[in-house]
Amino acid sequence: MNGNGTTLEVEERMRHRRRPLPTSQPPLMAHLRTTVWGPAEFVGLPPYRLAGKGVLAGCLAAAAIIGSTLAGAWYGVPELADGEGGLVCAAALALYLCVARAGRALVGIVTLLGVCLALQAPQAAAGMVLAERGRVESAVVTSVEGGPAAVSDHGRYLCSVIDQDGVPLKTRIWRGCGRATRPGDTLAVVSDSKGRVAPRGQETGASATGPLRGLAAWAAALMAGCVVAVVRSYRLSGTASGSPAASASGSGAPGDVGAALR
């Protein structure tokens, strides 16, 4: 009786040893989640230091994109005024997130937001320069083109004009140019006193900071995306080589210990 009981006990232990340990989710799904969205290995609120780094990265990226474009428009640097410098800043932000091992999907979203901000910044920067040092002049309309049928011009009417000296402006004006505009009419055109920004039609109620307000939503979205990407890049588990993976931000919060114990 005792011998049979001992044998059954040993066989039961062997079966338990051969049984695979339960996992919270399949390894493939865990790998995809970690690679695509980031591991986010913490419990509860994210570490404050990590969230602060995300906010800082987003603010610096938005300031660099808008600031470089504004500087290019103000000092007449075409490469910066056209938004190329902003695109470089967006690429640098994407590289930082990749080094921080953020989720690939979040890196793509943040990069897309940065590119959109860089493409929107040139018009806003030009408007700010004209609002600050532009001068209003009268220009005579020579021809009117476009309209709702012109898909390439977003349905706008475009007026070719000449200045008071009879010199044609290289830029066609759409602000103030409408269906009722005819050749010979006059339009109020704002020109840069230093000639570094293309002239445009006068906009009522324009202010120096008004054009930048339209970029606030893009900048806020970029900052929020950076925070999420950096926060979710936090790791506590070991790497494939067995050495502990360095977190993207440093030490974790008390909730991280609970995640590691699980």
C-alpha positions in Angstrom: 0.0 0.0 0.0 2.8 2.4 0.9 4.8 1.3 -2.1 1.9 1.9 -4.5 1.1 5.2 -2.9 4.7 6.4 -3.3 4.8 5.3 -7.0 1.6 7.2 -7.7 2.9 10.3 -6.0 6.1 10.2 -8.0 4.2 9.8 -11.3 1.9 12.7 -10.4 4.9 14.9 -9.7 6.4 13.9 -13.1 3.2 14.8 -14.9 3.2 18.2 -13.2 6.8 18.8 -14.3 6.1 17.9 -17.9 3.1 20.2 -18.0 4.0 23.5 -19.7 3.7 26.6 -17.6 0.6 28.7 -18.3 1.2 31.9 -20.2 -0.9 35.0 -20.2 -0.9 35.2 -24.0 0.7 33.4 -27.0 4.3 34.4 -27.6 3.5 35.6 -31.1 0.7 37.9 -29.9 3.0 39.2 -27.2 5.7 39.9 -29.7 3.3 41.7 -32.1 1.9 43.8 -29.3 5.3 44.7 -28.1 6.6 45.5 -31.6 3.6 47.3 -32.9 2.3 49.2 -29.9 5.1 49.0 -27.4 5.2 46.8 -24.3 4.1 49.3 -21.7 5.3 47.1 -18.8 3.9 49.0 -15.9 0.8 48.8 -13.8 -1.4 51.8 -13.1 -0.3 55.3 -14.0 2.8 55.6 -16.2 6.1 56.7 -14.6 6.1 60.4 -14.3 9.7 60.7 -15.5 8.7 58.8 -18.7 5.6 61.0 -19.3 7.8 64.1 -18.8 10.2 62.9 -21.5 7.3 62.3 -23.9 6.0 65.9 -23.3 9.5 67.3 -23.7 10.1 65.4 -26.9 6.8 66.5 -28.4 7.3 70.2 -27.4 10.9 70.3 -28.7 9.8 68.7 -32.0 6.9 71.1 -32.5 9.0 74.1 -31.6 11.8 73.0 -33.9 9.4 72.4 -36.9 7.5 75.7 -36.5 10.6 77.7 -35.4 12.8 76.6 -38.3 10.1 77.4 -40.9 9.4 80.8 -39.3 13.1 81.6 -39.2 13.4 80.6 -42.9 10.5 82.9 -43.8 11.8 85.8 -41.7 15.5 85.7 -42.9 14.7 84.5 -46.5 16.2 81.0 -46.4 14.1 79.0 -49.0 15.1 75.6 -47.7 13.7 76.4 -44.2 10.8 78.6 -45.4 9.5 75.8 -47.6 9.3 73.4 -44.7 12.3 71.2 -45.6 13.9 71.9 -42.2 10.6 70.9 -40.5 10.6 67.6 -42.4 14.2 67.0 -41.1 13.0 67.7 -37.6 10.1 65.2 -38.0 12.6 62.6 -39.2 14.9 63.2 -36.2 11.9 62.7 -33.9 11.1 59.4 -35.6 14.7 58.3 -35.2 14.6 59.2 -31.5 11.4 57.1 -31.0 13.0 54.2 -32.9 16.1 54.4 -30.6 13.8 54.4 -27.6 12.2 51.2 -29.0 8.7 52.7 -29.2 6.0 50.7 -31.0 6.3 50.9 -34.8 2.7 51.9 -35.2 3.0 54.8 -32.8 6.3 55.8 -34.5 4.5 55.9 -37.8 1.6 58.0 -36.4 3.9 60.5 -34.7 6.0 60.8 -37.9 2.8 61.4 -40.0 1.7 64.2 -37.5 5.2 65.8 -37.7 5.1 65.7 -41.5 1.6 67.3 -41.6 2.8 70.0 -39.2 5.8 70.7 -41.3 3.7 71.0 -44.5 1.2 73.4 -42.8 3.9 75.6 -41.2 5.1 77.5 -44.3 1.8 79.3 -45.0 1.4 80.2 -41.3 5.0 81.5 -41.1 4.6 83.6 -44.3 1.3 85.0 -42.9 3.1 85.9 -39.6 5.9 87.7 -41.4 3.5 89.7 -43.6 1.4 90.6 -40.5 4.5 91.9 -38.8 6.3 93.8 -41.5 4.1 93.8 -44.5 2.8 96.9 -46.3 -0.5 97.2 -48.0 -0.5 98.4 -51.6 -3.1 98.6 -54.4 -2.7 96.3 -57.4 -4.7 96.2 -60.6 -6.3 93.0 -61.8 -5.2 92.0 -65.3 -7.0 88.6 -65.6 -9.1 86.2 -63.5 -8.8 82.4 -63.7 -10.0 79.4 -61.7 -13.3 79.1 -59.9 -15.4 76.1 -58.8 -14.5 74.2 -61.9 -10.8 74.4 -61.3 -10.1 71.3 -59.2 -6.3 72.0 -59.1 -6.8 75.4 -57.4 -9.3 74.1 -54.8 -12.1 76.0 -56.5 -10.6 79.4 -55.9 -10.6 82.4 -58.2 -7.0 83.5 -59.0 -6.2 87.1 -60.0 -3.1 88.1 -61.9 -2.2 91.6 -60.9 0.3 94.4 -61.6 1.6 96.8 -59.0 1.4 100.6 -59.1 4.5 100.8 -61.3 2.9 98.4 -63.8 5.2 95.4 -62.9 3.3 92.1 -62.9 3.5 90.2 -59.6 4.8 86.6 -59.9 2.2 85.3 -57.5 -1.5 85.2 -58.3 -3.8 86.5 -55.6 -6.8 84.6 -54.3 -7.7 86.6 -51.2 -10.1 89.2 -52.3 -10.4 87.7 -55.8 -14.0 86.4 -56.4 -16.6 85.8 -59.0 -17.4 89.5 -59.4 -13.8 90.5 -59.8 -13.0 91.8 -63.3 -9.9 93.0 -65.1 -9.2 96.6 -64.2 -10.4 96.2 -60.6 -8.1 97.0 -57.7 -7.1 94.6 -54.9 -5.4 95.3 -51.6 -2.2 93.3 -51.6 0.2 92.9 -48.7 3.9 92.8 -49.7 6.9 92.0 -47.5 9.0 95.2 -47.1 12.1 93.1 -47.5 10.8 91.0 -50.4 11.5 87.7 -48.7 7.9 86.5 -48.6 5.5 86.3 -51.6 2.7 88.9 -51.6 -0.8 87.9 -50.9 -4.2 89.5 -50.7 -5.1 91.5 -47.6 -6.9 89.6 -44.9 -9.2 91.5 -42.6 -8.4 91.2 -38.9 -5.0 89.6 -39.5 -2.6 89.7 -36.5 1.1 88.6 -36.0 0.2 85.5 -34.1 -3.1 84.7 -35.9 -1.6 82.4 -38.6 0.1 80.3 -35.9 -3.1 79.5 -34.2 -4.1 77.1 -36.9 -1.0 75.1 -36.1 -2.0 74.6 -32.4 -4.1 71.6 -33.1 -1.3 69.8 -35.1 1.3 70.7 -32.4 -1.0 69.4 -29.6 -1.6 66.1 -31.6 2.1 65.7 -32.1 2.8 66.2 -28.5 0.1 63.7 -27.4 1.4 61.1 -29.9 5.0 61.5 -28.5 3.7 61.0 -24.9 1.9 57.8 -25.8 4.8 56.5 -27.8 7.4 57.2 -25.2 5.3 55.9 -22.3 4.5 52.6 -24.1 8.2 52.0 -24.8 8.8 51.2 -21.2 10.3 47.7 -20.6 11.1 45.7 -17.6 11.6 42.2 -19.1 15.0 40.8 -20.2 16.2 40.9 -23.8 16.7 37.8 -25.9 20.3 37.7 -24.9 19.4 37.5 -21.2 20.7 40.8 -20.2 18.2 43.2 -18.7 16.7 45.6 -21.2 17.3 49.2 -20.4 14.1 51.2 -20.2 13.6 54.2 -22.4 13.5 56.5 -19.4 15.4 55.0 -16.5 13.9 53.8 -13.2 10.3 52.9 -13.0 7.4 53.6 -10.6 6.3 51.4 -7.7 3.7 49.8 -10.0 6.5 48.5 -12.3 7.6 46.1 -9.6 4.2 44.5 -9.5 4.4 43.9 -13.2 7.8 42.3 -12.9 6.7 40.0 -10.2 3.8 38.8 -12.3 
